[in-house]
Amino acid sequence: MTETIKGSVVLITGATGAIAKALIAELKARGAAKIYAAARDVSGLAASQGLVPIKMDVTSDAEVAAAAKAAGDVTLLINNAGINHNTAFMVAPDLAIAREEIEINYLAPLRVTKAFAPALIKNKGAVLNLLTILARVNLPFMGSYCASK
């Protein structure tokens, strides 16, 4: 991987969120050649010079595989998609919230990275996983979220 963003081809998941929007602006400012903006719903993403919206639900094997096929020129994968229900595990009505946080925050980056690995290896690329301090600190009111990070 080159040590700069200039000229890189980036795919960022969770591209409709605030963090992704800030990252996209910074990637553009630093000269990324192309940015694939991946999201479940791309209606809020407008294609522009160097920005390519790509439909991808990180929980779907088929959509992730299709995105990896379409974006074979990627040199930097940014796993940004995430979810936080901000609910204490012990008061949650069932395991649905924990399952969704584990699926999106833990399993999805593995799924996406594995799918893009051949392109990243071929293109001498890299992976960046966005995390949170809650990956290191367990807060009782966000137990499953912390575990998922």
C-alpha contacts under 8 A as a table, 3 or more apart, distances in Angstrom:
res1	aa1	res2	aa2	distance
1	M	75	T	7.34
1	M	124	K	5.32
1	M	125	G	4.80
1	M	126	A	5.94
2	T	5	I	7.51
2	T	125	G	7.92
4	T	8	S	7.93
5	I	8	S	5.39
5	I	27	L	6.75
5	I	30	R	5.90
5	I	31	G	6.30
5	I	32	A	5.51
6	K	30	R	5.68
6	K	31	G	4.21
6	K	32	A	4.84
6	K	33	A	6.87
7	G	31	G	6.00
7	G	32	A	4.87
7	G	33	A	4.56
7	G	34	K	7.81
8	S	31	G	7.73
8	S	32	A	4.87
8	S	33	A	5.41
8	S	34	K	6.86
8	S	74	V	7.70
8	S	75	T	5.92
8	S	76	L	6.93
9	V	32	A	6.21
9	V	33	A	5.66
9	V	34	K	4.77
9	V	35	I	5.86
9	V	36	Y	7.74
9	V	73	D	6.62
9	V	74	V	4.87
9	V	75	T	5.14
9	V	76	L	6.21
10	V	32	A	7.22
10	V	34	K	6.24
10	V	35	I	4.70
10	V	36	Y	5.98
10	V	74	V	5.63
10	V	75	T	6.07
10	V	76	L	4.69
10	V	77	L	5.82
10	V	78	I	7.30
11	L	35	I	5.74
11	L	36	Y	4.47
11	L	37	A	6.08
11	L	38	A	6.89
11	L	71	A	7.96
11	L	74	V	6.53
11	L	76	L	6.41
11	L	77	L	4.99
11	L	78	I	6.08
12	I	15	A	6.04
12	I	20	A	7.23
12	I	35	I	7.44
12	I	36	Y	6.32
12	I	37	A	5.43
12	I	38	A	5.89
12	I	77	L	6.13
12	I	78	I	4.65
12	I	79	N	6.14
12	I	80	N	6.41
13	T	20	A	7.83
13	T	37	A	6.56
13	T	38	A	4.78
13	T	39	A	6.11
13	T	56	M	7.95
13	T	58	V	7.67
13	T	78	I	6.47
13	T	79	N	5.46
13	T	80	N	5.13
13	T	81	A	5.08
14	G	17	G	6.13
14	G	20	A	6.65
14	G	37	A	7.77
14	G	38	A	6.12
14	G	39	A	5.17
14	G	40	R	7.82
14	G	79	N	7.83
14	G	80	N	5.55
14	G	81	A	3.90
14	G	82	G	7.05
15	A	20	A	5.00
15	A	21	K	6.61
15	A	37	A	5.16
15	A	38	A	5.43
15	A	39	A	5.52
15	A	80	N	7.67
15	A	81	A	7.46
16	T	20	A	6.50
16	T	21	K	6.69
16	T	39	A	6.56
16	T	42	V	7.72
16	T	44	G	6.97
16	T	45	L	7.06
17	G	20	A	5.35
17	G	21	K	6.24
18	A	21	K	5.09
18	A	22	A	6.33
19	I	22	A	5.22
19	I	23	L	6.18
20	A	23	L	4.90
20	A	24	I	5.96
20	A	80	N	6.97
21	K	24	I	5.08
21	K	25	A	6.26
22	A	25	A	5.18
22	A	26	E	6.28
23	L	26	E	5.06
23	L	27	L	5.97
24	I	27	L	4.99
24	I	28	K	6.13
24	I	35	I	7.50
25	A	28	K	5.21
25	A	29	A	6.18
26	E	29	A	4.90
26	E	30	R	6.11
27	L	30	R	5.12
27	L	31	G	6.37
27	L	32	A	5.51
27	L	35	I	7.98
28	K	31	G	5.17
28	K	32	A	5.44
28	K	33	A	7.95
29	A	32	A	7.70
32	A	35	I	6.90
32	A	50	G	7.89
33	A	50	G	6.20
34	K	50	G	4.46
34	K	51	L	5.98
34	K	52	V	7.40
35	I	50	G	5.95
35	I	51	L	4.88
35	I	52	V	6.05
36	Y	51	L	6.03
36	Y	52	V	4.72
36	Y	53	P	5.74
36	Y	54	I	6.29
36	Y	71	A	7.62
37	A	45	L	7.70
37	A	51	L	6.82
37	A	52	V	5.91
37	A	53	P	4.65
37	A	54	I	5.83
38	A	42	V	7.40
38	A	53	P	5.96
38	A	54	I	4.74
38	A	55	K	5.64
38	A	56	M	5.54
39	A	42	V	5.66
39	A	53	P	7.74
39	A	54	I	6.66
39	A	55	K	5.37
39	A	56	M	5.19
39	A	57	D	6.23
40	R	55	K	5.60
40	R	56	M	5.16
40	R	57	D	4.57
40	R	58	V	7.76
41	D	44	G	7.23
41	D	55	K	6.56
42	V	45	L	5.21
42	V	53	P	6.22
42	V	54	I	6.83
42	V	55	K	6.00
43	S	46	A	7.51
45	L	53	P	6.13
46	A	51	L	7.87
46	A	53	P	7.00
47	A	50	G	7.94
47	A	51	L	5.41
47	A	52	V	5.31
47	A	53	P	6.01
48	S	51	L	5.08
48	S	52	V	7.04
54	I	67	A	6.99
55	K	63	E	7.46
55	K	67	A	7.42
56	M	60	S	7.70
56	M	63	E	5.24
56	M	64	V	5.88
56	M	67	A	6.48
57	D	60	S	5.51
57	D	63	E	6.14
57	D	64	V	6.88
58	V	61	D	7.58
58	V	63	E	7.45
58	V	64	V	6.21
58	V	81	A	7.65
58	V	104	I	6.92
58	V	108	A	5.36
58	V	109	P	7.73
58	V	111	R	7.54
58	V	112	V	6.82
59	T	64	V	7.95
59	T	103	E	6.77
59	T	104	I	6.45
59	T	107	L	8.00
59	T	108	A	5.81
60	S	63	E	5.32
60	S	64	V	6.12
61	D	64	V	5.26
61	D	65	A	6.06
61	D	111	R	7.34
62	A	65	A	5.15
62	A	66	A	6.15
63	E	66	A	5.03
63	E	67	A	6.12
64	V	67	A	5.10
64	V	68	A	6.15
64	V	111	R	7.63
64	V	112	V	6.22
64	V	115	A	6.84
65	A	68	A	5.09
65	A	69	K	6.22
65	A	115	A	6.03
66	A	69	K	5.10
66	A	70	A	6.18
67	A	70	A	5.01
67	A	71	A	5.96
68	A	71	A	5.19
68	A	72	G	6.04
68	A	115	A	6.05
68	A	116	F	5.46
68	A	119	A	7.90
69	K	72	G	5.69
71	A	74	V	5.97
72	G	116	F	7.79
72	G	119	A	5.38
73	D	119	A	6.57
73	D	123	N	7.02
74	V	77	L	6.99
74	V	119	A	6.42
74	V	120	L	6.36
74	V	123	N	7.12
74	V	125	G	7.25
75	T	119	A	7.59
75	T	120	L	5.62
75	T	123	N	5.75
75	T	124	K	6.65
75	T	125	G	4.09
75	T	126	A	6.32
76	L	120	L	7.27
76	L	125	G	5.44
76	L	126	A	4.99
76	L	127	V	5.77
76	L	128	L	7.44
77	L	113	T	7.59
77	L	116	F	7.83
77	L	125	G	7.92
77	L	126	A	6.39
77	L	127	V	4.77
77	L	128	L	6.13
78	I	127	V	5.98
78	I	128	L	4.74
78	I	129	N	5.90
78	I	130	L	7.27
79	N	109	P	5.84
79	N	112	V	7.77
79	N	127	V	7.53
79	N	128	L	6.18
79	N	129	N	4.78
79	N	130	L	6.09
80	N	129	N	6.53
80	N	130	L	5.34
81	A	104	I	7.18
81	A	105	N	7.22
82	G	101	E	7.66
82	G	104	I	5.77
82	G	105	N	5.13
83	I	100	E	7.92
83	I	101	E	5.95
83	I	104	I	6.64
83	I	105	N	6.63
84	N	101	E	6.61
84	N	145	Y	6.04
85	H	97	I	6.81
85	H	101	E	7.66
85	H	142	M	7.95
85	H	145	Y	7.53
86	N	141	F	6.92
86	N	142	M	5.52
86	N	145	Y	7.48
87	T	91	V	7.51
87	T	92	A	6.63
87	T	97	I	7.99
87	T	141	F	5.87
87	T	142	M	5.61
88	A	91	V	5.61
88	A	92	A	6.31
88	A	140	P	6.32
88	A	141	F	3.90
88	A	142	M	5.10
88	A	143	G	6.26
88	A	144	S	7.78
89	F	92	A	5.30
89	F	98	A	7.31
89	F	140	P	7.72
89	F	141	F	6.91
89	F	142	M	6.76
89	F	143	G	5.78
89	F	144	S	6.16
92	A	95	L	7.20
92	A	97	I	7.43
94	D	97	I	7.38
95	L	98	A	5.29
95	L	99	R	6.04
96	A	99	R	5.10
96	A	100	E	6.17
97	I	100	E	5.20
97	I	101	E	6.23
97	I	144	S	7.98
98	A	101	E	5.17
98	A	102	I	6.09
98	A	144	S	5.20
98	A	145	Y	7.11
99	R	102	I	5.15
99	R	103	E	5.96
100	E	103	E	5.01
100	E	104	I	6.06
101	E	104	I	5.36
101	E	105	N	5.56
101	E	106	Y	7.52
101	E	144	S	6.90
101	E	145	Y	5.88
101	E	148	S	6.08
102	I	105	N	5.42
102	I	106	Y	5.13
102	I	107	L	6.39
102	I	144	S	7.44
102	I	145	Y	7.43
102	I	147	A	7.73
102	I	148	S	4.79
103	E	106	Y	5.84
103	E	107	L	4.90
103	E	108	A	5.99
104	I	107	L	6.08
104	I	108	A	5.02
104	I	109	P	7.60
105	N	108	A	6.22
105	N	109	P	6.91
105	N	145	Y	8.00
105	N	148	S	5.53
105	N	149	K	6.02
106	Y	109	P	6.05
106	Y	110	L	6.93
106	Y	148	S	5.26
106	Y	149	K	6.25
107	L	110	L	5.21
107	L	111	R	6.16
108	A	111	R	4.90
108	A	112	V	6.01
109	P	112	V	5.15
109	P	113	T	5.86
109	P	129	N	7.48
110	L	113	T	5.23
110	L	114	K	6.02
111	R	114	K	5.32
111	R	115	A	6.24
112	V	115	A	5.13
112	V	116	F	6.19
113	T	116	F	5.19
113	T	117	A	5.76
113	T	127	V	7.42
114	K	117	A	5.12
114	K	118	P	7.99
115	A	118	P	7.27
116	F	119	A	5.54
116	F	120	L	6.13
117	A	120	L	5.00
117	A	121	I	5.91
118	P	121	I	5.21
118	P	122	K	6.08
119	A	122	K	5.03
119	A	123	N	5.88
119	A	125	G	7.83
120	L	123	N	5.08
120	L	124	K	5.62
120	L	125	G	4.42
120	L	126	A	6.39
121	I	124	K	5.00
121	I	125	G	6.14
122	K	125	G	7.67
131	L	134	L	7.94
131	L	135	A	6.70
131	L	149	K	6.45
132	T	135	A	5.60
132	T	136	R	7.95
132	T	149	K	7.19
133	I	136	R	5.60
133	I	137	V	6.43
134	L	137	V	4.76
134	L	138	N	6.15
134	L	139	L	7.49
134	L	145	Y	7.92
134	L	146	C	5.19
134	L	149	K	6.92
135	A	138	N	7.42
135	A	146	C	5.50
135	A	147	A	7.02
135	A	148	S	7.73
135	A	149	K	4.70
136	R	146	C	7.75
137	V	146	C	7.12
138	N	142	M	7.38
138	N	143	G	6.23
138	N	146	C	5.55
138	N	147	A	7.50
139	L	142	M	5.38
139	L	143	G	5.87
139	L	146	C	7.04
140	P	143	G	5.17
142	M	145	Y	5.29
142	M	146	C	6.07
143	G	146	C	5.24
143	G	147	A	6.19
144	S	147	A	5.01
144	S	148	S	6.07
145	Y	148	S	5.05
145	Y	149	K	6.48
146	C	149	K	5.34
